[in-house]
Amino acid sequence: MSEAPRVTVAGGGLAGLAAALRLAERGYRVTVYEQKSMLGGNLASRPAAHGVYLDVYPHMYCNWYHNFWRLLDDTSGVDRSTLFAPVSGYKQLCRGDFPRFTGVTDMYSPWHMLQNMFSGVGPPADMFVFGYATIDLLAERLNPTMLLKDMSVNGFLNARPYMTKRASAAYDSFITGVWAIPSYLASAHDFRLYLEYCLANPTPAFWLPRGSARDRVISHLADALKAAGVNVVTKVQLTSVSCAGGRVSEIGLQHTEFDKHTYAWVGVGEPWTEEVEETEEVILAVPPFALSKLVRSGGSGRRIVEAEPDIAELARLRAQPIPIVHLYFTRKLAHIPAEPVGLFGSRLRLAFTDISQTWEDVGDFAGRTVLAVSSSDVYGLPGTAPSDDAYAILVELAEYLGFDAGPAWGQSSDIDWERTRYDTNADTQLFVNETGTDVWRPRTVCESLSNLCFAGDFCHSHVGMTTIESAVTTGLEAARAIVERRGVGAPVEVVKPASDVSALSGALYVWLRYAWAPYALSASAWSRGSDHVRGMAPRASDAKSLLRYLLTPGRPPRRHR
């Protein structure tokens, strides 16, 4: 057999690494170029104080991530429960309620619907509406009433006659906490797919890592890549891609370093110092903004965008950073749950996870609470300096948990400032699953260039919602495309979670939509009526006080003006 082709993978995130491993296992000669010093992309971990690695983002891993779990099983060789802890639900905290947390248990399991109605997250009537809205959305697959691809989750919910303000707010809080995107932007079509996958594998609700993503995921993958002969090159970025004869002919490479002022990885030296490398097969597994620049790079007549004009629409895709504070307290805070917590009504849309309860064998966590706190509304931060943004997050968190935030960042006696870390995450932005963007998301195979594939969680796939699984899936799709056109190696298998959703369950959702519709409308009426009664109570109290005043003997005469 002739020597297998060389494959160049740009991007060391999950998509690029998954593609590289599956190709290398089939004998392909693979080189991975990663701009940063660490692998993993949005699943990477940064070195912090005292030898601890802290995740760029805290992640929740769903049961239906079949391709991800298979990749991890193949590379780690250990049972999932050794690396991850099962978690049954989410928690919510309202301002002024600490230490009383409310939450939902196994929210994707129909057997817990009654329990979740009376969980305290909201009044039972609104929680019934919340659960019914999920069934109503799922029924859209077989019994469509709206064009979901053109509608946000918020738009779908508020167009339904049974919807209440509290149920809609609960949905917004849930979606913002999980994907860091408000429900008025999130695609209703992609969210419906996500719900289908979760309901097909409802228990546990998700898994949390027992340590950093570096230790539990990326290190196993990196070891497997090394064993398979993959050449992984970090701190090198692609600066240009040139095409000729209907294929990518060469790429430009440049070394990088981290700029602390801009919080970005930048090229070292001048642009003309880039190294040029000829290519055989290319996978571009870089974020949307970087990809949008690459498709426009190269000399005139040699650009990707000239061979594939539709790829220019990449510029429409949006990503945003989600700042994270890894907050080390000087003591253990009582009553903090192990589950992820969303702060209801938070102006900065804060959420946190107590990683000191989940991560194992981390000596630096002993005797203290360590929270990974995220702000999903980066635009609500002051933006005047990183310390100002970090302090704004700290102040609002203190309003919920009741600790002393101090007069400024670095000045609270409740916080261990030597270990506490704030990251703007400007260098690791999350793709925004906005309504209507599906048509602009690139597909795996570039039809106009015979040796080019795209991969990444923002790329088009059957998964829909941007997740860890969509990153792995698109990487496997790219590897499969190369194997099919080159004819070297066994086929690359890609598991589709949609196969777990049967026509029978779809028919059940449609039946429940109509069978429970009267109850949803009744619950909505009850909720609105309760609001009306509560609104009348102050007025009734004022009227009663006035009447008592008028009937009181010896009251002073009223003066007229």
Secondary structure as the mmCIF struct_conf table of DSSP 4:
data_model
#
loop_
_struct_conf.conf_type_id
_struct_conf.id
_struct_conf.beg_label_comp_id
_struct_conf.beg_label_asym_id
_struct_conf.beg_label_seq_id
_struct_conf.end_label_comp_id
_struct_conf.end_label_asym_id
_struct_conf.end_label_seq_id
HELX_LH_PP_P HELX_LH_PP_P1 SER A 2 PRO A 5
STRN STRN1 ARG A 6 ALA A 10
STRN STRN2 GLY A 13 GLY A 13
HELX_RH_AL_P HELX_RH_AL_P1 LEU A 14 ALA A 24
TURN_TY1_P TURN_TY1_P1 GLU A 25 GLY A 27
STRN STRN3 ARG A 29 GLU A 34
BEND BEND1 GLN A 35 LEU A 39
STRN STRN4 GLY A 40 GLY A 40
HELX_RH_3T_P HELX_RH_3T_P1 GLY A 41 LEU A 43
STRN STRN5 SER A 45 PRO A 47
HELX_RH_3T_P HELX_RH_3T_P2 ALA A 49 GLY A 51
STRN STRN6 TYR A 53 ASP A 55
BEND BEND2 VAL A 56 TYR A 57
STRN STRN7 TYR A 61 TYR A 61
TURN_TY1_P TURN_TY1_P2 ASN A 63 TRP A 64
HELX_RH_AL_P HELX_RH_AL_P2 HIS A 66 SER A 76
BEND BEND3 VAL A 78 VAL A 78
HELX_RH_AL_P HELX_RH_AL_P3 ARG A 80 LEU A 83
STRN STRN8 PHE A 84 VAL A 87
STRN STRN9 GLY A 89 CYS A 94
TURN_TY1_P TURN_TY1_P3 ARG A 95 GLY A 96
TURN_TY1_P TURN_TY1_P4 PHE A 98 PRO A 99
STRN STRN10 THR A 102 THR A 105
BEND BEND4 ASP A 106 ASP A 106
TURN_TY1_P TURN_TY1_P5 MET A 107 TYR A 108
HELX_RH_3T_P HELX_RH_3T_P3 PRO A 110 HIS A 112
HELX_RH_AL_P HELX_RH_AL_P4 MET A 113 MET A 117
TURN_TY1_P TURN_TY1_P6 PHE A 118 PHE A 118
BEND BEND5 SER A 119 GLY A 122
HELX_RH_AL_P HELX_RH_AL_P5 PRO A 124 LEU A 138
HELX_RH_3T_P HELX_RH_3T_P4 ALA A 139 ARG A 141
TURN_TY1_P TURN_TY1_P7 LEU A 142 LEU A 142
BEND BEND6 ASN A 143 ASN A 143
BEND BEND7 MET A 146 MET A 146
HELX_RH_3T_P HELX_RH_3T_P5 LEU A 148 ASP A 150
STRN STRN11 SER A 152 SER A 152
HELX_RH_AL_P HELX_RH_AL_P6 VAL A 153 ASN A 158
TURN_TY1_P TURN_TY1_P8 ALA A 159 ALA A 159
BEND BEND8 ARG A 160 ARG A 160
TURN_TY1_P TURN_TY1_P9 PRO A 161 TYR A 162
HELX_RH_AL_P HELX_RH_AL_P7 LYS A 165 TRP A 179
BEND BEND9 ALA A 180 ILE A 181
TURN_TY1_P TURN_TY1_P10 SER A 183 LEU A 185
STRN STRN12 ALA A 186 SER A 187
HELX_RH_AL_P HELX_RH_AL_P8 ALA A 188 ALA A 200
BEND BEND10 ASN A 201 ASN A 201
BEND BEND11 THR A 203 ALA A 205
STRN STRN13 PHE A 206 PRO A 209
BEND BEND12 ARG A 210 GLY A 211
HELX_RH_AL_P HELX_RH_AL_P9 ALA A 213 ALA A 213
HELX_RH_PI_P HELX_RH_PI_P1 ARG A 214 ILE A 218
HELX_RH_AL_P HELX_RH_AL_P10 SER A 219 ALA A 227
TURN_TY1_P TURN_TY1_P11 ALA A 228 GLY A 229
STRN STRN14 ASN A 231 THR A 234
BEND BEND13 LYS A 235 LYS A 235
STRN STRN15 VAL A 236 ALA A 244
TURN_TY1_P TURN_TY1_P12 GLY A 245 GLY A 246
STRN STRN16 ARG A 247 ASP A 259
TURN_TY1_P TURN_TY1_P13 LYS A 260 TYR A 263
STRN STRN17 ALA A 264 GLY A 267
BEND BEND14 VAL A 268 GLY A 269
HELX_RH_3T_P HELX_RH_3T_P6 PRO A 271 THR A 273
STRN STRN18 GLU A 275 GLU A 278
BEND BEND15 GLU A 280 GLU A 280
STRN STRN19 GLU A 281 LEU A 284
HELX_RH_AL_P HELX_RH_AL_P11 PRO A 288 LEU A 294
TURN_TY1_P TURN_TY1_P14 VAL A 295 ARG A 296
BEND BEND16 GLY A 298 GLY A 299
TURN_TY1_P TURN_TY1_P15 SER A 300 GLY A 301
HELX_RH_AL_P HELX_RH_AL_P12 ILE A 304 ALA A 307
BEND BEND17 GLU A 308 GLU A 308
HELX_RH_3T_P HELX_RH_3T_P7 PRO A 309 ARG A 316
STRN STRN20 ALA A 319 GLN A 320
STRN STRN21 ILE A 324 TYR A 328
STRN STRN22 PHE A 329 PHE A 329
BEND BEND18 THR A 330 ARG A 331
HELX_LH_PP_P HELX_LH_PP_P2 LYS A 332 LEU A 333
TURN_TY1_P TURN_TY1_P16 ALA A 334 HIS A 335
BEND BEND19 ALA A 338 GLU A 339
STRN STRN23 VAL A 341 PHE A 344
TURN_TY1_P TURN_TY1_P17 GLY A 345 GLY A 345
TURN_TY1_P TURN_TY1_P18 ARG A 347 LEU A 348
STRN STRN24 LEU A 350 ASP A 354
HELX_RH_AL_P HELX_RH_AL_P13 ILE A 355 THR A 358
BEND BEND20 TRP A 359 TRP A 359
BEND BEND21 ASP A 361 ASP A 361
HELX_RH_3T_P HELX_RH_3T_P8 GLY A 363 PHE A 365
TURN_TY1_P TURN_TY1_P19 ALA A 366 GLY A 367
BEND BEND22 ARG A 368 ARG A 368
STRN STRN25 VAL A 370 SER A 375
BEND BEND23 SER A 376 SER A 376
HELX_RH_3T_P HELX_RH_3T_P9 VAL A 378 GLY A 380
BEND BEND24 LEU A 381 LEU A 381
BEND BEND25 THR A 384 THR A 384
HELX_RH_AL_P HELX_RH_AL_P14 PRO A 386 LEU A 401
BEND BEND26 PRO A 407 ALA A 408
TURN_TY1_P TURN_TY1_P20 TRP A 409 GLY A 410
TURN_TY1_P TURN_TY1_P21 SER A 413 ASP A 414
STRN STRN26 ILE A 415 ILE A 415
TURN_TY1_P TURN_TY1_P22 TRP A 417 ARG A 419
STRN STRN27 ARG A 421 ASP A 423
TURN_TY1_P TURN_TY1_P23 ALA A 426 ASP A 427
BEND BEND27 THR A 428 THR A 428
HELX_LH_PP_P HELX_LH_PP_P3 GLN A 429 GLN A 429
STRN STRN28 LEU A 430 PHE A 431
STRN STRN29 GLU A 434 GLU A 434
TURN_TY1_P TURN_TY1_P24 THR A 435 GLY A 436
HELX_RH_3T_P HELX_RH_3T_P10 ASP A 438 TRP A 440
BEND BEND28 ARG A 441 ARG A 441
HELX_LH_PP_P HELX_LH_PP_P4 PRO A 442 ARG A 443
BEND BEND29 THR A 444 THR A 444
STRN STRN30 VAL A 445 VAL A 445
TURN_TY1_P TURN_TY1_P25 GLU A 447 SER A 448
BEND BEND30 LEU A 449 LEU A 449
TURN_TY1_P TURN_TY1_P26 SER A 450 ASN A 451
STRN STRN31 LEU A 452 PHE A 454
BEND BEND31 GLY A 456 GLY A 456
TURN_TY1_P TURN_TY1_P27 ASP A 457 PHE A 458
BEND BEND32 CYS A 459 CYS A 459
BEND BEND33 HIS A 462 VAL A 463
BEND BEND34 MET A 465 MET A 465
HELX_RH_AL_P HELX_RH_AL_P15 ILE A 468 ARG A 486
BEND BEND35 GLY A 489 ALA A 490
HELX_LH_PP_P HELX_LH_PP_P5 PRO A 491 GLU A 493
HELX_RH_3T_P HELX_RH_3T_P11 PRO A 497 ASP A 500
BEND BEND36 VAL A 501 VAL A 501
HELX_RH_AL_P HELX_RH_AL_P16 ALA A 503 ALA A 515
BEND BEND37 TRP A 516 TRP A 516
HELX_RH_AL_P HELX_RH_AL_P17 ALA A 517 LEU A 550
TURN_TY1_P TURN_TY1_P28 LEU A 551 LEU A 551
TURN_TY1_P TURN_TY1_P29 PRO A 553 GLY A 554
HELX_LH_PP_P HELX_LH_PP_P6 ARG A 555 HIS A 560
#
